[in-house]
Amino acid sequence: MHTWDLARATGQDERLDPDKCAQLLEGMLPLDDVLRKSGQFGPRTEVPDDVDVQTRLLAFIGRHP
């Protein structure tokens, strides 16, 4: 996620590895409540169901892709 943050802030390529995004999202979904309560992640951002896995991951952690 920090790679995406830095790329976006500096105008560079924001694409992340789709397989890594899928792995991260799969591992984080069951921890939704724990992650939100930690204060390290904002509320989910709503995105359409048909978006790519990178967009789903970013939305899950509270970014606005």
CHARMM-style PDB file with segment names, atoms N, HN, CA, C and O in Angstrom:
ATOM      1  N   MET     1       0.808  -1.178   0.000  1.00  0.00      PROA
ATOM      2  CA  MET     1       0.000   0.000   0.000  1.00  0.00      PROA
ATOM      3  C   MET     1       0.859   1.253   0.000  1.00  0.00      PROA
ATOM      4  O   MET     1       0.507   2.253  -0.626  1.00  0.00      PROA
ATOM      5  N   HSD     2       1.967   1.203   0.690  1.00  0.00      PROA
ATOM      6  HN  HSD     2       2.254   0.392   1.199  1.00  0.00      PROA
ATOM      7  CA  HSD     2       2.839   2.382   0.703  1.00  0.00      PROA
ATOM      8  C   HSD     2       3.424   2.639  -0.684  1.00  0.00      PROA
ATOM      9  O   HSD     2       3.655   3.789  -1.059  1.00  0.00      PROA
ATOM     10  N   THR     3       3.660   1.582  -1.436  1.00  0.00      PROA
ATOM     11  HN  THR     3       3.472   0.648  -1.132  1.00  0.00      PROA
ATOM     12  CA  THR     3       4.141   1.742  -2.811  1.00  0.00      PROA
ATOM     13  C   THR     3       3.116   2.535  -3.611  1.00  0.00      PROA
ATOM     14  O   THR     3       3.475   3.454  -4.347  1.00  0.00      PROA
ATOM     15  N   TRP     4       1.847   2.184  -3.471  1.00  0.00      PROA
ATOM     16  HN  TRP     4       1.555   1.437  -2.874  1.00  0.00      PROA
ATOM     17  CA  TRP     4       0.791   2.896  -4.182  1.00  0.00      PROA
ATOM     18  C   TRP     4       0.720   4.350  -3.723  1.00  0.00      PROA
ATOM     19  O   TRP     4       0.612   5.257  -4.548  1.00  0.00      PROA
ATOM     20  N   ASP     5       0.781   4.576  -2.404  1.00  0.00      PROA
ATOM     21  HN  ASP     5       0.869   3.839  -1.734  1.00  0.00      PROA
ATOM     22  CA  ASP     5       0.738   5.941  -1.865  1.00  0.00      PROA
ATOM     23  C   ASP     5       1.850   6.799  -2.453  1.00  0.00      PROA
ATOM     24  O   ASP     5       1.618   7.920  -2.906  1.00  0.00      PROA
ATOM     25  N   LEU     6       3.053   6.256  -2.438  1.00  0.00      PROA
ATOM     26  HN  LEU     6       3.241   5.345  -2.070  1.00  0.00      PROA
ATOM     27  CA  LEU     6       4.204   7.018  -2.941  1.00  0.00      PROA
ATOM     28  C   LEU     6       4.114   7.250  -4.445  1.00  0.00      PROA
ATOM     29  O   LEU     6       4.415   8.342  -4.928  1.00  0.00      PROA
ATOM     30  N   ALA     7       3.705   6.234  -5.176  1.00  0.00      PROA
ATOM     31  HN  ALA     7       3.460   5.348  -4.784  1.00  0.00      PROA
ATOM     32  CA  ALA     7       3.577   6.386  -6.629  1.00  0.00      PROA
ATOM     33  C   ALA     7       2.535   7.455  -6.956  1.00  0.00      PROA
ATOM     34  O   ALA     7       2.756   8.301  -7.822  1.00  0.00      PROA
ATOM     35  N   ARG     8       1.422   7.411  -6.271  1.00  0.00      PROA
ATOM     36  HN  ARG     8       1.243   6.723  -5.568  1.00  0.00      PROA
ATOM     37  CA  ARG     8       0.372   8.404  -6.529  1.00  0.00      PROA
ATOM     38  C   ARG     8       0.857   9.806  -6.176  1.00  0.00      PROA
ATOM     39  O   ARG     8       0.617  10.751  -6.926  1.00  0.00      PROA
ATOM     40  N   ALA     9       1.525   9.943  -5.059  1.00  0.00      PROA
ATOM     41  HN  ALA     9       1.720   9.175  -4.449  1.00  0.00      PROA
ATOM     42  CA  ALA     9       1.991  11.259  -4.616  1.00  0.00      PROA
ATOM     43  C   ALA     9       3.051  11.853  -5.544  1.00  0.00      PROA
ATOM     44  O   ALA     9       3.175  13.073  -5.653  1.00  0.00      PROA
ATOM     45  N   THR    10       3.802  10.999  -6.200  1.00  0.00      PROA
ATOM     46  HN  THR    10       3.701  10.008  -6.111  1.00  0.00      PROA
ATOM     47  CA  THR    10       4.899  11.484  -7.044  1.00  0.00      PROA
ATOM     48  C   THR    10       4.596  11.356  -8.531  1.00  0.00      PROA
ATOM     49  O   THR    10       5.475  11.591  -9.361  1.00  0.00      PROA
ATOM     50  N   GLY    11       3.373  10.990  -8.880  1.00  0.00      PROA
ATOM     51  HN  GLY    11       2.659  10.799  -8.207  1.00  0.00      PROA
ATOM     52  CA  GLY    11       2.985  10.919 -10.277  1.00  0.00      PROA
ATOM     53  C   GLY    11       3.583   9.756 -11.048  1.00  0.00      PROA
ATOM     54  O   GLY    11       3.737   9.832 -12.267  1.00  0.00      PROA
ATOM     55  N   GLN    12       3.920   8.683 -10.351  1.00  0.00      PROA
ATOM     56  HN  GLN    12       3.795   8.621  -9.361  1.00  0.00      PROA
ATOM     57  CA  GLN    12       4.508   7.514 -11.003  1.00  0.00      PROA
ATOM     58  C   GLN    12       3.449   6.433 -11.243  1.00  0.00      PROA
ATOM     59  O   GLN    12       2.287   6.580 -10.864  1.00  0.00      PROA
ATOM     60  N   ASP    13       3.880   5.361 -11.875  1.00  0.00      PROA
ATOM     61  HN  ASP    13       4.824   5.242 -12.183  1.00  0.00      PROA
ATOM     62  CA  ASP    13       2.999   4.225 -12.167  1.00  0.00      PROA
ATOM     63  C   ASP    13       2.462   3.649 -10.866  1.00  0.00      PROA
ATOM     64  O   ASP    13       3.235   3.252  -9.994  1.00  0.00      PROA
ATOM     65  N   GLU    14       1.143   3.602 -10.734  1.00  0.00      PROA
ATOM     66  HN  GLU    14       0.515   3.924 -11.442  1.00  0.00      PROA
ATOM     67  CA  GLU    14       0.491   3.150  -9.502  1.00  0.00      PROA
ATOM     68  C   GLU    14       0.100   1.678  -9.529  1.00  0.00      PROA
ATOM     69  O   GLU    14      -0.457   1.168  -8.557  1.00  0.00      PROA
ATOM     70  N   ARG    15       0.382   1.001 -10.616  1.00  0.00      PROA
ATOM     71  HN  ARG    15       0.834   1.415 -11.406  1.00  0.00      PROA
ATOM     72  CA  ARG    15      -0.054  -0.394 -10.720  1.00  0.00      PROA
ATOM     73  C   ARG    15       0.715  -1.291  -9.760  1.00  0.00      PROA
ATOM     74  O   ARG    15       1.941  -1.227  -9.667  1.00  0.00      PROA
ATOM     75  N   LEU    16      -0.030  -2.123  -9.052  1.00  0.00      PROA
ATOM     76  HN  LEU    16      -1.026  -2.175  -9.128  1.00  0.00      PROA
ATOM     77  CA  LEU    16       0.541  -3.106  -8.139  1.00  0.00      PROA
ATOM     78  C   LEU    16       0.362  -4.495  -8.739  1.00  0.00      PROA
ATOM     79  O   LEU    16      -0.473  -4.693  -9.621  1.00  0.00      PROA
ATOM     80  N   ASP    17       1.140  -5.443  -8.265  1.00  0.00      PROA
ATOM     81  HN  ASP    17       1.819  -5.281  -7.548  1.00  0.00      PROA
ATOM     82  CA  ASP    17       1.041  -6.816  -8.747  1.00  0.00      PROA
ATOM     83  C   ASP    17      -0.330  -7.390  -8.376  1.00  0.00      PROA
ATOM     84  O   ASP    17      -0.671  -7.460  -7.196  1.00  0.00      PROA
ATOM     85  N   PRO    18      -1.114  -7.799  -9.371  1.00  0.00      PROA
ATOM     86  CA  PRO    18      -2.464  -8.297  -9.075  1.00  0.00      PROA
ATOM     87  C   PRO    18      -2.483  -9.533  -8.184  1.00  0.00      PROA
ATOM     88  O   PRO    18      -3.377  -9.674  -7.349  1.00  0.00      PROA
ATOM     89  N   ASP    19      -1.519 -10.425  -8.345  1.00  0.00      PROA
ATOM     90  HN  ASP    19      -0.793 -10.311  -9.023  1.00  0.00      PROA
ATOM     91  CA  ASP    19      -1.478 -11.620  -7.490  1.00  0.00      PROA
ATOM     92  C   ASP    19      -1.210 -11.248  -6.041  1.00  0.00      PROA
ATOM     93  O   ASP    19      -1.822 -11.805  -5.130  1.00  0.00      PROA
ATOM     94  N   LYS    20      -0.308 -10.317  -5.829  1.00  0.00      PROA
ATOM     95  HN  LYS    20       0.189  -9.865  -6.569  1.00  0.00      PROA
ATOM     96  CA  LYS    20      -0.005  -9.870  -4.461  1.00  0.00      PROA
ATOM     97  C   LYS    20      -1.218  -9.157  -3.856  1.00  0.00      PROA
ATOM     98  O   LYS    20      -1.535  -9.351  -2.683  1.00  0.00      PROA
ATOM     99  N   CYS    21      -1.893  -8.332  -4.661  1.00  0.00      PROA
ATOM    100  HN  CYS    21      -1.636  -8.175  -5.614  1.00  0.00      PROA
ATOM    101  CA  CYS    21      -3.103  -7.654  -4.182  1.00  0.00      PROA
ATOM    102  C   CYS    21      -4.146  -8.674  -3.750  1.00  0.00      PROA
ATOM    103  O   CYS    21      -4.767  -8.521  -2.698  1.00  0.00      PROA
ATOM    104  N   ALA    22      -4.343  -9.714  -4.555  1.00  0.00      PROA
ATOM    105  HN  ALA    22      -3.839  -9.839  -5.409  1.00  0.00      PROA
ATOM    106  CA  ALA    22      -5.329 -10.750  -4.237  1.00  0.00      PROA
ATOM    107  C   ALA    22      -4.953 -11.469  -2.941  1.00  0.00      PROA
ATOM    108  O   ALA    22      -5.819 -11.735  -2.107  1.00  0.00      PROA
ATOM    109  N   GLN    23      -3.674 -11.784  -2.768  1.00  0.00      PROA
ATOM    110  HN  GLN    23      -2.970 -11.568  -3.446  1.00  0.00      PROA
ATOM    111  CA  GLN    23      -3.222 -12.456  -1.548  1.00  0.00      PROA
ATOM    112  C   GLN    23      -3.455 -11.571  -0.323  1.00  0.00      PROA
ATOM    113  O   GLN    23      -3.955 -12.033   0.703  1.00  0.00      PROA
ATOM    114  N   LEU    24      -3.092 -10.313  -0.441  1.00  0.00      PROA
ATOM    115  HN  LEU    24      -2.686  -9.938  -1.274  1.00  0.00      PROA
ATOM    116  CA  LEU    24      -3.274  -9.390   0.683  1.00  0.00      PROA
ATOM    117  C   LEU    24      -4.747  -9.241   1.047  1.00  0.00      PROA
ATOM    118  O   LEU    24      -5.119  -9.312   2.218  1.00  0.00      PROA
ATOM    119  N   LEU    25      -5.569  -9.036   0.039  1.00  0.00      PROA
ATOM    120  HN  LEU    25      -5.267  -8.979  -0.912  1.00  0.00      PROA
ATOM    121  CA  LEU    25      -6.991  -8.855   0.299  1.00  0.00      PROA
ATOM    122  C   LEU    25      -7.601 -10.100   0.932  1.00  0.00      PROA
ATOM    123  O   LEU    25      -8.376 -10.001   1.884  1.00  0.00      PROA
ATOM    124  N   GLU    26      -7.260 -11.250   0.415  1.00  0.00      PROA
ATOM    125  HN  GLU    26      -6.630 -11.331  -0.357  1.00  0.00      PROA
ATOM    126  CA  GLU    26      -7.775 -12.507   0.962  1.00  0.00      PROA
ATOM    127  C   GLU    26      -7.384 -12.661   2.430  1.00  0.00      PROA
ATOM    128  O   GLU    26      -8.191 -13.109   3.245  1.00  0.00      PROA
ATOM    129  N   GLY    27      -6.157 -12.292   2.765  1.00  0.00      PROA
ATOM    130  HN  GLY    27      -5.502 -11.928   2.103  1.00  0.00      PROA
ATOM    131  CA  GLY    27      -5.697 -12.413   4.149  1.00  0.00      PROA
ATOM    132  C   GLY    27      -6.272 -11.366   5.083  1.00  0.00      PROA
ATOM    133  O   GLY    27      -6.406 -11.600   6.284  1.00  0.00      PROA
ATOM    134  N   MET    28      -6.615 -10.199   4.523  1.00  0.00      PROA
ATOM    135  HN  MET    28      -6.507 -10.009   3.547  1.00  0.00      PROA
ATOM    136  CA  MET    28      -7.102  -9.104   5.357  1.00  0.00      PROA
ATOM    137  C   MET    28      -8.613  -9.141   5.587  1.00  0.00      PROA
ATOM    138  O   MET    28      -9.091  -8.687   6.626  1.00  0.00      PROA
ATOM    139  N   LEU    29      -9.357  -9.670   4.639  1.00  0.00      PROA
ATOM    140  HN  LEU    29      -8.969 -10.038   3.794  1.00  0.00      PROA
ATOM    141  CA  LEU    29     -10.820  -9.671   4.763  1.00  0.00      PROA
ATOM    142  C   LEU    29     -11.328 -10.281   6.074  1.00  0.00      PROA
ATOM    143  O   LEU    29     -12.222  -9.705   6.694  1.00  0.00      PROA
ATOM    144  N   PRO    30     -10.794 -11.423   6.518  1.00  0.00      PROA
ATOM    145  CA  PRO    30     -11.288 -11.990   7.773  1.00  0.00      PROA
ATOM    146  C   PRO    30     -10.931 -11.143   9.004  1.00  0.00      PROA
ATOM    147  O   PRO    30     -11.500 -11.339  10.077  1.00  0.00      PROA
ATOM    148  N   LEU    31     -10.003 -10.219   8.849  1.00  0.00      PROA
ATOM    149  HN  LEU    31      -9.541 -10.060   7.976  1.00  0.00      PROA
ATOM    150  CA  LEU    31      -9.555  -9.389   9.971  1.00  0.00      PROA
ATOM    151  C   LEU    31     -10.164  -7.996   9.944  1.00  0.00      PROA
ATOM    152  O   LEU    31      -9.669  -7.086  10.609  1.00  0.00      PROA
ATOM    153  N   ASP    32     -11.224  -7.827   9.187  1.00  0.00      PROA
ATOM    154  HN  ASP    32     -11.626  -8.566   8.647  1.00  0.00      PROA
ATOM    155  CA  ASP    32     -11.813  -6.508   8.973  1.00  0.00      PROA
ATOM    156  C   ASP    32     -12.018  -5.746  10.279  1.00  0.00      PROA
ATOM    157  O   ASP    32     -11.529  -4.624  10.410  1.00  0.00      PROA
ATOM    158  N   ASP    33     -12.717  -6.317  11.236  1.00  0.00      PROA
ATOM    159  HN  ASP    33     -13.114  -7.228  11.129  1.00  0.00      PROA
ATOM    160  CA  ASP    33     -12.999  -5.616  12.495  1.00  0.00      PROA
ATOM    161  C   ASP    33     -11.721  -5.264  13.247  1.00  0.00      PROA
ATOM    162  O   ASP    33     -11.596  -4.155  13.767  1.00  0.00      PROA
ATOM    163  N   VAL    34     -10.785  -6.182  13.310  1.00  0.00      PROA
ATOM    164  HN  VAL    34     -10.886  -7.083  12.887  1.00  0.00      PROA
ATOM    165  CA  VAL    34      -9.524  -5.950  14.019  1.00  0.00      PROA
ATOM    166  C   VAL    34      -8.756  -4.802  13.368  1.00  0.00      PROA
ATOM    167  O   VAL    34      -8.223  -3.931  14.056  1.00  0.00      PROA
ATOM    168  N   LEU    35      -8.705  -4.810  12.046  1.00  0.00      PROA
ATOM    169  HN  LEU    35      -9.138  -5.518  11.488  1.00  0.00      PROA
ATOM    170  CA  LEU    35      -7.978  -3.760  11.332  1.00  0.00      PROA
ATOM    171  C   LEU    35      -8.617  -2.395  11.547  1.00  0.00      PROA
ATOM    172  O   LEU    35      -7.908  -1.409  11.751  1.00  0.00      PROA
ATOM    173  N   ARG    36      -9.934  -2.321  11.506  1.00  0.00      PROA
ATOM    174  HN  ARG    36     -10.510  -3.121  11.341  1.00  0.00      PROA
ATOM    175  CA  ARG    36     -10.624  -1.037  11.702  1.00  0.00      PROA
ATOM    176  C   ARG    36     -10.404  -0.521  13.126  1.00  0.00      PROA
ATOM    177  O   ARG    36     -10.157   0.667  13.333  1.00  0.00      PROA
ATOM    178  N   LYS    37     -10.495  -1.423  14.098  1.00  0.00      PROA
ATOM    179  HN  LYS    37     -10.696  -2.388  13.930  1.00  0.00      PROA
ATOM    180  CA  LYS    37     -10.333  -1.017  15.495  1.00  0.00      PROA
ATOM    181  C   LYS    37      -8.909  -0.588  15.815  1.00  0.00      PROA
ATOM    182  O   LYS    37      -8.688   0.145  16.779  1.00  0.00      PROA
ATOM    183  N   SER    38      -7.931  -1.037  15.013  1.00  0.00      PROA
ATOM    184  HN  SER    38      -8.110  -1.633  14.230  1.00  0.00      PROA
ATOM    185  CA  SER    38      -6.530  -0.678  15.268  1.00  0.00      PROA
ATOM    186  C   SER    38      -6.265   0.795  14.995  1.00  0.00      PROA
ATOM    187  O   SER    38      -5.296   1.359  15.504  1.00  0.00      PROA
ATOM    188  N   GLY    39      -7.125   1.420  14.190  1.00  0.00      PROA
ATOM    189  HN  GLY    39      -7.911   0.961  13.777  1.00  0.00      PROA
ATOM    190  CA  GLY    39      -6.924   2.818  13.850  1.00  0.00      PROA
ATOM    191  C   GLY    39      -5.945   3.029  12.704  1.00  0.00      PROA
ATOM    192  O   GLY    39      -5.701   4.165  12.297  1.00  0.00      PROA
ATOM    193  N   GLN    40      -5.389   1.956  12.188  1.00  0.00      PROA
ATOM    194  HN  GLN    40      -5.588   1.033  12.519  1.00  0.00      PROA
ATOM    195  CA  GLN    40      -4.418   2.076  11.107  1.00  0.00      PROA
ATOM    196  C   GLN    40      -5.076   2.125   9.734  1.00  0.00      PROA
ATOM    197  O   GLN    40      -4.420   2.457   8.747  1.00  0.00      PROA
ATOM    198  N   PHE    41      -6.356   1.799   9.659  1.00  0.00      PROA
ATOM    199  HN  PHE    41      -6.888   1.529  10.461  1.00  0.00      PROA
ATOM    200  CA  PHE    41      -7.077   1.798   8.406  1.00  0.00      PROA
ATOM    201  C   PHE    41      -8.361   2.582   8.581  1.00  0.00      PROA
ATOM    202  O   PHE    41      -9.027   2.490   9.612  1.00  0.00      PROA
ATOM    203  N   GLY    42      -8.700   3.354   7.563  1.00  0.00      PROA
ATOM    204  HN  GLY    42      -8.160   3.429   6.725  1.00  0.00      PROA
ATOM    205  CA  GLY    42      -9.950   4.100   7.580  1.00  0.00      PROA
ATOM    206  C   GLY    42     -11.102   3.205   7.186  1.00  0.00      PROA
ATOM    207  O   GLY    42     -10.920   2.013   6.941  1.00  0.00      PROA
ATOM    208  N   PRO    43     -12.282   3.781   7.126  1.00  0.00      PROA
ATOM    209  CA  PRO    43     -13.436   3.006   6.678  1.00  0.00      PROA
ATOM    210  C   PRO    43     -13.285   2.604   5.217  1.00  0.00      PROA
ATOM    211  O   PRO    43     -12.609   3.277   4.439  1.00  0.00      PROA
ATOM    212  N   ARG    44     -13.913   1.518   4.865  1.00  0.00      PROA
ATOM    213  HN  ARG    44     -14.462   0.971   5.497  1.00  0.00      PROA
ATOM    214  CA  ARG    44     -13.885   1.064   3.469  1.00  0.00      PROA
ATOM    215  C   ARG    44     -14.438   2.151   2.561  1.00  0.00      PROA
ATOM    216  O   ARG    44     -15.321   2.920   2.943  1.00  0.00      PROA
ATOM    217  N   THR    45     -13.902   2.193   1.364  1.00  0.00      PROA
ATOM    218  HN  THR    45     -13.185   1.568   1.054  1.00  0.00      PROA
ATOM    219  CA  THR    45     -14.430   3.047   0.311  1.00  0.00      PROA
ATOM    220  C   THR    45     -15.302   2.173  -0.572  1.00  0.00      PROA
ATOM    221  O   THR    45     -14.897   1.071  -0.944  1.00  0.00      PROA
ATOM    222  N   GLU    46     -16.475   2.641  -0.908  1.00  0.00      PROA
ATOM    223  HN  GLU    46     -16.804   3.536  -0.606  1.00  0.00      PROA
ATOM    224  CA  GLU    46     -17.370   1.866  -1.758  1.00  0.00      PROA
ATOM    225  C   GLU    46     -16.895   1.918  -3.209  1.00  0.00      PROA
ATOM    226  O   GLU    46     -16.597   2.989  -3.738  1.00  0.00      PROA
ATOM    227  N   VAL    47     -16.828   0.756  -3.840  1.00  0.00      PROA
ATOM    228  HN  VAL    47     -17.069  -0.114  -3.410  1.00  0.00      PROA
ATOM    229  CA  VAL    47     -16.481   0.645  -5.254  1.00  0.00      PROA
ATOM    230  C   VAL    47     -17.422  -0.374  -5.899  1.00  0.00      PROA
ATOM    231  O   VAL    47     -17.958  -1.241  -5.210  1.00  0.00      PROA
ATOM    232  N   PRO    48     -17.625  -0.276  -7.210  1.00  0.00      PROA
ATOM    233  CA  PRO    48     -18.473  -1.266  -7.887  1.00  0.00      PROA
ATOM    234  C   PRO    48     -17.897  -2.673  -7.766  1.00  0.00      PROA
ATOM    235  O   PRO    48     -16.692  -2.841  -7.580  1.00  0.00      PROA
ATOM    236  N   ASP    49     -18.748  -3.668  -7.870  1.00  0.00      PROA
ATOM    237  HN  ASP    49     -19.727  -3.532  -8.021  1.00  0.00      PROA
ATOM    238  CA  ASP    49     -18.342  -5.070  -7.738  1.00  0.00      PROA
ATOM    239  C   ASP    49     -17.392  -5.531  -8.842  1.00  0.00      PROA
ATOM    240  O   ASP    49     -16.640  -6.487  -8.652  1.00  0.00      PROA
ATOM    241  N   ASP    50     -17.420  -4.863  -9.986  1.00  0.00      PROA
ATOM    242  HN  ASP    50     -18.031  -4.087 -10.140  1.00  0.00      PROA
ATOM    243  CA  ASP    50     -16.636  -5.341 -11.124  1.00  0.00      PROA
ATOM    244  C   ASP    50     -15.260  -4.685 -11.266  1.00  0.00      PROA
ATOM    245  O   ASP    50     -14.639  -4.795 -12.323  1.00  0.00      PROA
ATOM    246  N   VAL    51     -14.771  -4.005 -10.224  1.00  0.00      PROA
ATOM    247  HN  VAL    51     -15.275  -3.916  -9.365  1.00  0.00      PROA
ATOM    248  CA  VAL    51     -13.452  -3.377 -10.320  1.00  0.00      PROA
ATOM    249  C   VAL    51     -12.345  -4.425 -10.147  1.00  0.00      PROA
ATOM    250  O   VAL    51     -12.584  -5.527  -9.654  1.00  0.00      PROA
ATOM    251  N   ASP    52     -11.145  -4.060 -10.560  1.00  0.00      PROA
ATOM    252  HN  ASP    52     -10.951  -3.165 -10.962  1.00  0.00      PROA
ATOM    253  CA  ASP    52     -10.006  -4.974 -10.453  1.00  0.00      PROA
ATOM    254  C   ASP    52      -9.593  -5.161  -8.994  1.00  0.00      PROA
ATOM    255  O   ASP    52     -10.010  -4.408  -8.114  1.00  0.00      PROA
ATOM    256  N   VAL    53      -8.773  -6.170  -8.759  1.00  0.00      PROA
ATOM    257  HN  VAL    53      -8.434  -6.782  -9.473  1.00  0.00      PROA
ATOM    258  CA  VAL    53      -8.390  -6.541  -7.392  1.00  0.00      PROA
ATOM    259  C   VAL    53      -7.582  -5.434  -6.705  1.00  0.00      PROA
ATOM    260  O   VAL    53      -7.705  -5.258  -5.493  1.00  0.00      PROA
ATOM    261  N   GLN    54      -6.777  -4.701  -7.432  1.00  0.00      PROA
ATOM    262  HN  GLN    54      -6.676  -4.845  -8.417  1.00  0.00      PROA
ATOM    263  CA  GLN    54      -6.027  -3.600  -6.811  1.00  0.00      PROA
ATOM    264  C   GLN    54      -6.992  -2.553  -6.266  1.00  0.00      PROA
ATOM    265  O   GLN    54      -6.818  -2.074  -5.145  1.00  0.00      PROA
ATOM    266  N   THR    55      -7.991  -2.200  -7.039  1.00  0.00      PROA
ATOM    267  HN  THR    55      -8.132  -2.589  -7.949  1.00  0.00      PROA
ATOM    268  CA  THR    55      -8.972  -1.208  -6.600  1.00  0.00      PROA
ATOM    269  C   THR    55      -9.748  -1.721  -5.401  1.00  0.00      PROA
ATOM    270  O   THR    55     -10.016  -0.959  -4.472  1.00  0.00      PROA
ATOM    271  N   ARG    56     -10.116  -3.000  -5.402  1.00  0.00      PROA
ATOM    272  HN  ARG    56      -9.898  -3.618  -6.157  1.00  0.00      PROA
ATOM    273  CA  ARG    56     -10.818  -3.589  -4.243  1.00  0.00      PROA
ATOM    274  C   ARG    56      -9.952  -3.527  -2.991  1.00  0.00      PROA
ATOM    275  O   ARG    56     -10.437  -3.189  -1.912  1.00  0.00      PROA
ATOM    276  N   LEU    57      -8.666  -3.855  -3.135  1.00  0.00      PROA
ATOM    277  HN  LEU    57      -8.271  -4.130  -4.012  1.00  0.00      PROA
ATOM    278  CA  LEU    57      -7.753  -3.815  -1.992  1.00  0.00      PROA
ATOM    279  C   LEU    57      -7.623  -2.392  -1.461  1.00  0.00      PROA
ATOM    280  O   LEU    57      -7.738  -2.168  -0.256  1.00  0.00      PROA
ATOM    281  N   LEU    58      -7.387  -1.445  -2.334  1.00  0.00      PROA
ATOM    282  HN  LEU    58      -7.292  -1.626  -3.312  1.00  0.00      PROA
ATOM    283  CA  LEU    58      -7.230  -0.059  -1.907  1.00  0.00      PROA
ATOM    284  C   LEU    58      -8.496   0.460  -1.225  1.00  0.00      PROA
ATOM    285  O   LEU    58      -8.425   1.159  -0.214  1.00  0.00      PROA
ATOM    286  N   ALA    59      -9.646   0.113  -1.786  1.00  0.00      PROA
ATOM    287  HN  ALA    59      -9.703  -0.455  -2.607  1.00  0.00      PROA
ATOM    288  CA  ALA    59     -10.912   0.524  -1.186  1.00  0.00      PROA
ATOM    289  C   ALA    59     -11.103  -0.128   0.189  1.00  0.00      PROA
ATOM    290  O   ALA    59     -11.619   0.504   1.111  1.00  0.00      PROA
ATOM    291  N   PHE    60     -10.692  -1.371   0.321  1.00  0.00      PROA
ATOM    292  HN  PHE    60     -10.272  -1.884  -0.428  1.00  0.00      PROA
ATOM    293  CA  PHE    60     -10.814  -2.090   1.591  1.00  0.00      PROA
ATOM    294  C   PHE    60     -10.034  -1.377   2.699  1.00  0.00      PROA
ATOM    295  O   PHE    60     -10.497  -1.289   3.836  1.00  0.00      PROA
ATOM    296  N   ILE    61      -8.844  -0.867   2.355  1.00  0.00      PROA
ATOM    297  HN  ILE    61      -8.468  -0.938   1.431  1.00  0.00      PROA
ATOM    298  CA  ILE    61      -8.032  -0.227   3.394  1.00  0.00      PROA
ATOM    299  C   ILE    61      -8.353   1.263   3.567  1.00  0.00      PROA
ATOM    300  O   ILE    61      -7.715   1.958   4.357  1.00  0.00      PROA
ATOM    301  N   GLY    62      -9.351   1.737   2.817  1.00  0.00      PROA
ATOM    302  HN  GLY    62      -9.869   1.172   2.175  1.00  0.00      PROA
ATOM    303  CA  GLY    62      -9.804   3.109   3.023  1.00  0.00      PROA
ATOM    304  C   GLY    62      -9.224   4.133   2.069  1.00  0.00      PROA
ATOM    305  O   GLY    62      -9.444   5.332   2.244  1.00  0.00      PROA
ATOM    306  N   ARG    63      -8.487   3.686   1.063  1.00  0.00      PROA
ATOM    307  HN  ARG    63      -8.308   2.713   0.921  1.00  0.00      PROA
ATOM    308  CA  ARG    63      -7.968   4.640   0.088  1.00  0.00      PROA
ATOM    309  C   ARG    63      -9.068   4.977  -0.916  1.00  0.00      PROA
ATOM    310  O   ARG    63     -10.071   4.271  -1.024  1.00  0.00      PROA
ATOM    311  N   HSD    64      -8.862   6.047  -1.631  1.00  0.00      PROA
ATOM    312  HN  HSD    64      -8.048   6.621  -1.543  1.00  0.00      PROA
ATOM    313  CA  HSD    64      -9.796   6.486  -2.677  1.00  0.00      PROA
ATOM    314  C   HSD    64      -9.105   6.359  -4.022  1.00  0.00      PROA
ATOM    315  O   HSD    64      -8.573   7.334  -4.553  1.00  0.00      PROA
ATOM    316  N   PRO    65      -9.114   5.132  -4.579  1.00  0.00      PROA
ATOM    317  CA  PRO    65      -8.393   4.911  -5.832  1.00  0.00      PROA
ATOM    318  C   PRO    65      -9.017   5.654  -7.011  1.00  0.00      PROA
ATOM    319  OT1 PRO    65      -8.517   5.562  -8.133  1.00  0.00      PROA
TER     320      PRO     65
END
